[in-house]
Amino acid sequence: MPDAKPTEAKKPATVQVDSLALWIEDLQKVRVKYLRDVAVPSGIRLRPGVLPEEGGVYAFWWTGERNLLKMATCNRDIVLVGPRGRPVALHIDDHWLRLESESPIPLYVGKNADSMAKRAGLHLCLGQKRILPLGKKAEKAKARTTSCQLRAGIDHMFPHESDTRSLTLNNVGFSYVLLDGDEHAANRFYLEDRAIGTMTPPFNIDVER
């Protein structure tokens, strides 16, 4: 019986420092303007095969009606739990959201090693019209899962909207940079961090504990 072929060692992951700036530019190119375009007609899930099944860094954007973000019913205040449990109040003002610009507004940046399509589905929770209780105020509510930051952020901003699923599908877009496999582990890490610092998406915000 022949000897088993030795497993080929994988090349260690490294960082393509010179590519980070180009990847940031690519990430800021919205590839799906409205999520409604990649969802099934009922809106209860994304259509298979329309978003990448590979890993990479992705971003959700507000691409719809900007006046919705200016309405008095849009909650742009948030209270996070800070050091020693004290409340830390933040206000997402017009400048933070870049409302003076006509460009899409970054909402959330994330990374995933295996399938951005699956991760996007987890973020959106399209099986429900709403995932946070109606009427919540500034305090950040505990999300249903650790993977639904985008939808939880939309629910927080629109606390009196009974159907944030439709609101999300009609006003949120998606962009991504393909960086699949273990060889891009470090690239995904640094690109996500750099994108958050550059684009300042409000749904990524957190404070020290």
BAKOLKOL-313239 format. One record per residue (C-alpha): residue in one letter; x, y, z. Coordinates in steps of 0.25 Angstrom, whole numbers, always signed. Example, Ala and Ser with C-alpha at 12.3 -4.5 7.8 and 13.67 -1.06 7.14 Angstrom:
! residues 2
<site res="A" x="+49" y="-18" z="+31"/>
<site res="S" x="+55" y="-4" z="+29"/>
***
This chain:
! residues 209
<site res="M" x="+0" y="+0" z="+0"/>
<site res="P" x="+6" y="+13" z="-4"/>
<site res="D" x="+9" y="+24" z="+7"/>
<site res="A" x="-1" y="+34" z="+9"/>
<site res="K" x="+2" y="+47" z="+2"/>
<site res="P" x="+7" y="+58" z="+12"/>
<site res="T" x="-2" y="+70" z="+14"/>
<site res="E" x="+3" y="+82" z="+7"/>
<site res="A" x="+6" y="+93" z="+16"/>
<site res="K" x="-2" y="+106" z="+14"/>
<site res="K" x="+5" y="+118" z="+11"/>
<site res="P" x="+4" y="+127" z="+23"/>
<site res="A" x="-5" y="+139" z="+22"/>
<site res="T" x="+1" y="+153" z="+21"/>
<site res="V" x="-3" y="+167" z="+18"/>
<site res="Q" x="-4" y="+174" z="+4"/>
<site res="V" x="-1" y="+188" z="+10"/>
<site res="D" x="+0" y="+195" z="-3"/>
<site res="S" x="-14" y="+189" z="-7"/>
<site res="L" x="-22" y="+194" z="+5"/>
<site res="A" x="-25" y="+208" z="-1"/>
<site res="L" x="-30" y="+202" z="-14"/>
<site res="W" x="-39" y="+192" z="-7"/>
<site res="I" x="-44" y="+204" z="+1"/>
<site res="E" x="-48" y="+211" z="-12"/>
<site res="D" x="-54" y="+198" z="-17"/>
<site res="L" x="-62" y="+196" z="-4"/>
<site res="Q" x="-68" y="+210" z="-6"/>
<site res="K" x="-74" y="+206" z="-20"/>
<site res="V" x="-88" y="+202" z="-17"/>
<site res="R" x="-91" y="+189" z="-25"/>
<site res="V" x="-105" y="+187" z="-21"/>
<site res="K" x="-113" y="+200" z="-20"/>
<site res="Y" x="-125" y="+194" z="-13"/>
<site res="L" x="-126" y="+181" z="-6"/>
<site res="R" x="-140" y="+180" z="-12"/>
<site res="D" x="-133" y="+176" z="-25"/>
<site res="V" x="-127" y="+164" z="-19"/>
<site res="A" x="-138" y="+159" z="-11"/>
<site res="V" x="-149" y="+149" z="-14"/>
<site res="P" x="-163" y="+156" z="-18"/>
<site res="S" x="-168" y="+154" z="-4"/>
<site res="G" x="-156" y="+161" z="+3"/>
<site res="I" x="-154" y="+149" z="+13"/>
<site res="R" x="-140" y="+146" z="+8"/>
<site res="L" x="-129" y="+149" z="-2"/>
<site res="R" x="-129" y="+142" z="-15"/>
<site res="P" x="-118" y="+131" z="-16"/>
<site res="G" x="-106" y="+133" z="-25"/>
<site res="V" x="-107" y="+148" z="-25"/>
<site res="L" x="-97" y="+152" z="-15"/>
<site res="P" x="-83" y="+146" z="-13"/>
<site res="E" x="-82" y="+132" z="-7"/>
<site res="E" x="-67" y="+135" z="-4"/>
<site res="G" x="-61" y="+143" z="+7"/>
<site res="G" x="-57" y="+157" z="+8"/>
<site res="V" x="-61" y="+171" z="+14"/>
<site res="Y" x="-74" y="+177" z="+11"/>
<site res="A" x="-82" y="+190" z="+14"/>
<site res="F" x="-97" y="+193" z="+15"/>
<site res="W" x="-101" y="+207" z="+11"/>
<site res="W" x="-113" y="+216" z="+12"/>
<site res="T" x="-116" y="+219" z="-3"/>
<site res="G" x="-131" y="+223" z="-2"/>
<site res="E" x="-139" y="+235" z="+2"/>
<site res="R" x="-130" y="+244" z="+10"/>
<site res="N" x="-141" y="+252" z="+16"/>
<site res="L" x="-145" y="+239" z="+24"/>
<site res="L" x="-132" y="+241" z="+32"/>
<site res="K" x="-136" y="+256" z="+34"/>
<site res="M" x="-150" y="+253" z="+40"/>
<site res="A" x="-153" y="+256" z="+54"/>
<site res="T" x="-157" y="+241" z="+56"/>
<site res="C" x="-143" y="+237" z="+52"/>
<site res="N" x="-136" y="+234" z="+65"/>
<site res="R" x="-121" y="+238" z="+63"/>
<site res="D" x="-118" y="+237" z="+78"/>
<site res="I" x="-112" y="+225" z="+84"/>
<site res="V" x="-107" y="+222" z="+99"/>
<site res="L" x="-96" y="+211" z="+100"/>
<site res="V" x="-91" y="+204" z="+112"/>
<site res="G" x="-77" y="+210" z="+116"/>
<site res="P" x="-66" y="+208" z="+126"/>
<site res="R" x="-71" y="+203" z="+139"/>
<site res="G" x="-85" y="+202" z="+133"/>
<site res="R" x="-88" y="+217" z="+132"/>
<site res="P" x="-96" y="+222" z="+120"/>
<site res="V" x="-89" y="+228" z="+109"/>
<site res="A" x="-99" y="+237" z="+100"/>
<site res="L" x="-96" y="+239" z="+85"/>
<site res="H" x="-103" y="+247" z="+75"/>
<site res="I" x="-102" y="+243" z="+60"/>
<site res="D" x="-103" y="+257" z="+54"/>
<site res="D" x="-104" y="+262" z="+40"/>
<site res="H" x="-88" y="+263" z="+38"/>
<site res="W" x="-86" y="+249" z="+43"/>
<site res="L" x="-96" y="+244" z="+33"/>
<site res="R" x="-91" y="+253" z="+22"/>
<site res="L" x="-105" y="+257" z="+19"/>
<site res="E" x="-99" y="+270" z="+12"/>
<site res="S" x="-93" y="+260" z="+2"/>
<site res="E" x="-101" y="+253" z="-9"/>
<site res="S" x="-93" y="+241" z="-8"/>
<site res="P" x="-98" y="+228" z="-2"/>
<site res="I" x="-97" y="+228" z="+14"/>
<site res="P" x="-89" y="+216" z="+20"/>
<site res="L" x="-96" y="+209" z="+31"/>
<site res="Y" x="-88" y="+197" z="+34"/>
<site res="V" x="-75" y="+190" z="+30"/>
<site res="G" x="-72" y="+176" z="+33"/>
<site res="K" x="-64" y="+164" z="+29"/>
<site res="N" x="-66" y="+149" z="+27"/>
<site res="A" x="-56" y="+138" z="+23"/>
<site res="D" x="-66" y="+129" z="+16"/>
<site res="S" x="-79" y="+134" z="+10"/>
<site res="M" x="-83" y="+149" z="+9"/>
<site res="A" x="-96" y="+145" z="+4"/>
<site res="K" x="-99" y="+137" z="+16"/>
<site res="R" x="-94" y="+148" z="+25"/>
<site res="A" x="-103" y="+158" z="+19"/>
<site res="G" x="-115" y="+149" z="+21"/>
<site res="L" x="-112" y="+148" z="+36"/>
<site res="H" x="-110" y="+163" z="+37"/>
<site res="L" x="-124" y="+166" z="+30"/>
<site res="C" x="-133" y="+156" z="+37"/>
<site res="L" x="-143" y="+157" z="+26"/>
<site res="G" x="-152" y="+147" z="+32"/>
<site res="Q" x="-158" y="+157" z="+41"/>
<site res="K" x="-164" y="+171" z="+39"/>
<site res="R" x="-156" y="+176" z="+51"/>
<site res="I" x="-146" y="+170" z="+61"/>
<site res="L" x="-146" y="+181" z="+72"/>
<site res="P" x="-158" y="+185" z="+80"/>
<site res="L" x="-166" y="+197" z="+75"/>
<site res="G" x="-164" y="+210" z="+82"/>
<site res="K" x="-150" y="+208" z="+88"/>
<site res="K" x="-143" y="+221" z="+91"/>
<site res="A" x="-128" y="+224" z="+91"/>
<site res="E" x="-123" y="+213" z="+100"/>
<site res="K" x="-117" y="+202" z="+90"/>
<site res="A" x="-126" y="+190" z="+91"/>
<site res="K" x="-120" y="+176" z="+91"/>
<site res="A" x="-121" y="+170" z="+78"/>
<site res="R" x="-127" y="+157" z="+75"/>
<site res="T" x="-114" y="+151" z="+70"/>
<site res="T" x="-99" y="+155" z="+70"/>
<site res="S" x="-100" y="+156" z="+54"/>
<site res="C" x="-112" y="+165" z="+52"/>
<site res="Q" x="-105" y="+178" z="+54"/>
<site res="L" x="-110" y="+185" z="+41"/>
<site res="R" x="-125" y="+182" z="+44"/>
<site res="A" x="-124" y="+185" z="+58"/>
<site res="G" x="-118" y="+198" z="+55"/>
<site res="I" x="-129" y="+201" z="+45"/>
<site res="D" x="-139" y="+197" z="+56"/>
<site res="H" x="-133" y="+206" z="+66"/>
<site res="M" x="-133" y="+218" z="+56"/>
<site res="F" x="-148" y="+216" z="+53"/>
<site res="P" x="-154" y="+212" z="+66"/>
<site res="H" x="-168" y="+214" z="+62"/>
<site res="E" x="-167" y="+207" z="+48"/>
<site res="S" x="-175" y="+194" z="+49"/>
<site res="D" x="-169" y="+189" z="+36"/>
<site res="T" x="-154" y="+192" z="+36"/>
<site res="R" x="-152" y="+180" z="+26"/>
<site res="S" x="-158" y="+188" z="+15"/>
<site res="L" x="-151" y="+200" z="+19"/>
<site res="T" x="-138" y="+193" z="+19"/>
<site res="L" x="-140" y="+186" z="+5"/>
<site res="N" x="-145" y="+199" z="-1"/>
<site res="N" x="-134" y="+209" z="+4"/>
<site res="V" x="-121" y="+200" z="+7"/>
<site res="G" x="-110" y="+196" z="-3"/>
<site res="F" x="-98" y="+187" z="-2"/>
<site res="S" x="-84" y="+187" z="-6"/>
<site res="Y" x="-72" y="+177" z="-5"/>
<site res="V" x="-58" y="+174" z="-8"/>
<site res="L" x="-55" y="+159" z="-10"/>
<site res="L" x="-44" y="+154" z="-1"/>
<site res="D" x="-46" y="+139" z="+0"/>
<site res="G" x="-39" y="+129" z="+8"/>
<site res="D" x="-29" y="+128" z="+20"/>
<site res="E" x="-18" y="+135" z="+11"/>
<site res="H" x="-26" y="+148" z="+13"/>
<site res="A" x="-29" y="+147" z="+28"/>
<site res="A" x="-20" y="+158" z="+31"/>
<site res="N" x="-24" y="+167" z="+19"/>
<site res="R" x="-39" y="+165" z="+23"/>
<site res="F" x="-36" y="+169" z="+37"/>
<site res="Y" x="-28" y="+182" z="+33"/>
<site res="L" x="-37" y="+186" z="+22"/>
<site res="E" x="-50" y="+185" z="+31"/>
<site res="D" x="-42" y="+194" z="+42"/>
<site res="R" x="-38" y="+204" z="+32"/>
<site res="A" x="-51" y="+205" z="+25"/>
<site res="I" x="-58" y="+207" z="+39"/>
<site res="G" x="-48" y="+218" z="+42"/>
<site res="T" x="-49" y="+224" z="+28"/>
<site res="M" x="-64" y="+223" z="+26"/>
<site res="T" x="-69" y="+224" z="+40"/>
<site res="P" x="-82" y="+216" z="+39"/>
<site res="P" x="-91" y="+218" z="+51"/>
<site res="F" x="-95" y="+204" z="+53"/>
<site res="N" x="-81" y="+200" z="+56"/>
<site res="I" x="-80" y="+210" z="+67"/>
<site res="D" x="-76" y="+204" z="+81"/>
<site res="V" x="-69" y="+210" z="+93"/>
<site res="E" x="-59" y="+205" z="+103"/>
<site res="R" x="-64" y="+196" z="+115"/>
***
